[in-house]
Amino acid sequence: MLDAIAPRIPTLVGGSADLTPSNNTRFRGAVDIAPGKLGGRYIRFGIREHAMGAILNGLALHGGVIPYGGTFLVFSDYMRGAVRVSAIMGAPAIFVWTHDSVGVGEDGPTHQPVEHFAALRAIPNLVTLRPADANETAAAWRYALTHRDRPVALFLTRQGLPVLPGTAEAGIEKLARGAYILADAADGKPDVILIGTGSEVSLALAASDLLAGKGVRARVVSMPSWELFEAQDATYRDSVLPRAVTARVSVEAGVTLGWDRYVGWSGAMVGIDRFGESGKGPAVMAHLGITAEHVVERALAVLGR
């Protein structure tokens, strides 16, 4: 996305806090800003996450440029003060936080965010976006570039993800609504609703296929942004999450805090209410229950089957 948009938006200026090769925040042809080279568009902030956030705020408030900065999601803790001030001021900085789950793998619990989705969603006036694939990521960047009234945070994975059927149409169009129906029962009357974010949307789709083999009709909802979904009118929210369907399962590789607002008392939450483990990403995800099979198990349980 950065390679595509940077040549077309010459005022886009960004960088990374010492994690450029991991964050993939440096676009093709970027010139580093350095002593004597102030005409560049890429900033190597060093291991200074808080300072990076403060600099992004300053650039956003000054105007004339669209600033972004990247680091691992777990290190958002070190820049939280700057992010909070950004939200208070309505500074349109773009925070790019990658390696957003225990899928990070071998780096272990210190580098595996679990509580961070909830912690950042708790900041008023910060829009958080956790896209499910390449198409939703494109839509997330488009939202961040065209809505310049407050800061936007992108939660991005480390692991490769499939491009999901339907996101080229619905994802591009509806990401700005916060949540949308990605796949549905043939008659539009599901027995259970599976709500996923980011890398777990593909697991929800896989679980839907497994449930179909058991005679269970599932709706899969991609919910990249709680804040944007809450901003929709009641009619739209009810069309995505109809009140009549109380069998619901959320799936996100993070703490389950807050998901009860969407699954209700009758639903279930697949998440990680503990710290992670050191090991290969897929093995850690499986060990902690972030699998399609576990989603199926919880869905059948809420259906009483």
NORURZI-V54111 format. One record per residue. N is the residue number from 0. RES is the residue in one letter. PHI is phi as a letter, one per 20 degrees, with the letter a starting at -180 (999 if undefined). Layout:
BEGIN
n:N res:RES phi:PHI
n:N res:RES phi:PHI
END
This chain:
BEGIN
n:0 res:M phi:999
n:1 res:L phi:f
n:2 res:D phi:f
n:3 res:A phi:f
n:4 res:I phi:e
n:5 res:A phi:g
n:6 res:P phi:f
n:7 res:R phi:e
n:8 res:I phi:c
n:9 res:P phi:f
n:10 res:T phi:e
n:11 res:L phi:f
n:12 res:V phi:c
n:13 res:G phi:b
n:14 res:G phi:r
n:15 res:S phi:b
n:16 res:A phi:e
n:17 res:D phi:m
n:18 res:L phi:c
n:19 res:T phi:g
n:20 res:P phi:f
n:21 res:S phi:e
n:22 res:N phi:f
n:23 res:N phi:l
n:24 res:T phi:e
n:25 res:R phi:e
n:26 res:F phi:e
n:27 res:R phi:f
n:28 res:G phi:n
n:29 res:A phi:f
n:30 res:V phi:d
n:31 res:D phi:f
n:32 res:I phi:f
n:33 res:A phi:b
n:34 res:P phi:g
n:35 res:G phi:n
n:36 res:K phi:c
n:37 res:L phi:e
n:38 res:G phi:e
n:39 res:G phi:f
n:40 res:R phi:c
n:41 res:Y phi:c
n:42 res:I phi:d
n:43 res:R phi:e
n:44 res:F phi:f
n:45 res:G phi:m
n:46 res:I phi:e
n:47 res:R phi:c
n:48 res:E phi:f
n:49 res:H phi:f
n:50 res:A phi:f
n:51 res:M phi:g
n:52 res:G phi:f
n:53 res:A phi:f
n:54 res:I phi:f
n:55 res:L phi:f
n:56 res:N phi:f
n:57 res:G phi:f
n:58 res:L phi:f
n:59 res:A phi:f
n:60 res:L phi:f
n:61 res:H phi:f
n:62 res:G phi:n
n:63 res:G phi:n
n:64 res:V phi:c
n:65 res:I phi:d
n:66 res:P phi:e
n:67 res:Y phi:b
n:68 res:G phi:b
n:69 res:G phi:c
n:70 res:T phi:a
n:71 res:F phi:f
n:72 res:L phi:g
n:73 res:V phi:f
n:74 res:F phi:e
n:75 res:S phi:f
n:76 res:D phi:g
n:77 res:Y phi:f
n:78 res:M phi:d
n:79 res:R phi:g
n:80 res:G phi:g
n:81 res:A phi:f
n:82 res:V phi:f
n:83 res:R phi:f
n:84 res:V phi:f
n:85 res:S phi:g
n:86 res:A phi:f
n:87 res:I phi:f
n:88 res:M phi:e
n:89 res:G phi:m
n:90 res:A phi:f
n:91 res:P phi:e
n:92 res:A phi:e
n:93 res:I phi:d
n:94 res:F phi:e
n:95 res:V phi:d
n:96 res:W phi:d
n:97 res:T phi:d
n:98 res:H phi:l
n:99 res:D phi:e
n:100 res:S phi:b
n:101 res:V phi:f
n:102 res:G phi:f
n:103 res:V phi:g
n:104 res:G phi:n
n:105 res:E phi:f
n:106 res:D phi:f
n:107 res:G phi:n
n:108 res:P phi:g
n:109 res:T phi:f
n:110 res:H phi:d
n:111 res:Q phi:d
n:112 res:P phi:f
n:113 res:V phi:c
n:114 res:E phi:e
n:115 res:H phi:f
n:116 res:F phi:g
n:117 res:A phi:f
n:118 res:A phi:f
n:119 res:L phi:e
n:120 res:R phi:f
n:121 res:A phi:f
n:122 res:I phi:e
n:123 res:P phi:f
n:124 res:N phi:m
n:125 res:L phi:d
n:126 res:V phi:e
n:127 res:T phi:d
n:128 res:L phi:c
n:129 res:R phi:d
n:130 res:P phi:f
n:131 res:A phi:e
n:132 res:D phi:a
n:133 res:A phi:f
n:134 res:N phi:f
n:135 res:E phi:f
n:136 res:T phi:f
n:137 res:A phi:f
n:138 res:A phi:f
n:139 res:A phi:f
n:140 res:W phi:f
n:141 res:R phi:f
n:142 res:Y phi:f
n:143 res:A phi:f
n:144 res:L phi:e
n:145 res:T phi:d
n:146 res:H phi:d
n:147 res:R phi:d
n:148 res:D phi:d
n:149 res:R phi:a
n:150 res:P phi:f
n:151 res:V phi:c
n:152 res:A phi:d
n:153 res:L phi:d
n:154 res:F phi:e
n:155 res:L phi:c
n:156 res:T phi:e
n:157 res:R phi:e
n:158 res:Q phi:f
n:159 res:G phi:f
n:160 res:L phi:c
n:161 res:P phi:f
n:162 res:V phi:e
n:163 res:L phi:e
n:164 res:P phi:f
n:165 res:G phi:o
n:166 res:T phi:f
n:167 res:A phi:f
n:168 res:E phi:d
n:169 res:A phi:f
n:170 res:G phi:f
n:171 res:I phi:f
n:172 res:E phi:f
n:173 res:K phi:d
n:174 res:L phi:g
n:175 res:A phi:f
n:176 res:R phi:e
n:177 res:G phi:n
n:178 res:A phi:b
n:179 res:Y phi:b
n:180 res:I phi:e
n:181 res:L phi:e
n:182 res:A phi:b
n:183 res:D phi:b
n:184 res:A phi:f
n:185 res:A phi:g
n:186 res:D phi:e
n:187 res:G phi:m
n:188 res:K phi:c
n:189 res:P phi:f
n:190 res:D phi:e
n:191 res:V phi:b
n:192 res:I phi:d
n:193 res:L phi:d
n:194 res:I phi:d
n:195 res:G phi:c
n:196 res:T phi:c
n:197 res:G phi:l
n:198 res:S phi:f
n:199 res:E phi:e
n:200 res:V phi:f
n:201 res:S phi:f
n:202 res:L phi:f
n:203 res:A phi:f
n:204 res:L phi:f
n:205 res:A phi:f
n:206 res:A phi:f
n:207 res:S phi:f
n:208 res:D phi:f
n:209 res:L phi:f
n:210 res:L phi:f
n:211 res:A phi:g
n:212 res:G phi:f
n:213 res:K phi:d
n:214 res:G phi:m
n:215 res:V phi:d
n:216 res:R phi:e
n:217 res:A phi:d
n:218 res:R phi:d
n:219 res:V phi:d
n:220 res:V phi:d
n:221 res:S phi:e
n:222 res:M phi:c
n:223 res:P phi:f
n:224 res:S phi:b
n:225 res:W phi:f
n:226 res:E phi:f
n:227 res:L phi:f
n:228 res:F phi:f
n:229 res:E phi:f
n:230 res:A phi:e
n:231 res:Q phi:f
n:232 res:D phi:f
n:233 res:A phi:f
n:234 res:T phi:f
n:235 res:Y phi:f
n:236 res:R phi:f
n:237 res:D phi:f
n:238 res:S phi:f
n:239 res:V phi:e
n:240 res:L phi:c
n:241 res:P phi:f
n:242 res:R phi:f
n:243 res:A phi:f
n:244 res:V phi:e
n:245 res:T phi:e
n:246 res:A phi:e
n:247 res:R phi:c
n:248 res:V phi:c
n:249 res:S phi:e
n:250 res:V phi:b
n:251 res:E phi:b
n:252 res:A phi:e
n:253 res:G phi:a
n:254 res:V phi:f
n:255 res:T phi:e
n:256 res:L phi:g
n:257 res:G phi:n
n:258 res:W phi:f
n:259 res:D phi:f
n:260 res:R phi:f
n:261 res:Y phi:d
n:262 res:V phi:e
n:263 res:G phi:m
n:264 res:W phi:f
n:265 res:S phi:e
n:266 res:G phi:e
n:267 res:A phi:c
n:268 res:M phi:c
n:269 res:V phi:d
n:270 res:G phi:b
n:271 res:I phi:c
n:272 res:D phi:e
n:273 res:R phi:a
n:274 res:F phi:e
n:275 res:G phi:e
n:276 res:E phi:c
n:277 res:S phi:e
n:278 res:G phi:r
n:279 res:K phi:f
n:280 res:G phi:g
n:281 res:P phi:f
n:282 res:A phi:f
n:283 res:V phi:f
n:284 res:M phi:g
n:285 res:A phi:f
n:286 res:H phi:f
n:287 res:L phi:e
n:288 res:G phi:n
n:289 res:I phi:e
n:290 res:T phi:c
n:291 res:A phi:f
n:292 res:E phi:f
n:293 res:H phi:f
n:294 res:V phi:f
n:295 res:V phi:f
n:296 res:E phi:g
n:297 res:R phi:f
n:298 res:A phi:f
n:299 res:L phi:f
n:300 res:A phi:f
n:301 res:V phi:f
n:302 res:L phi:e
n:303 res:G phi:m
n:304 res:R phi:d
END
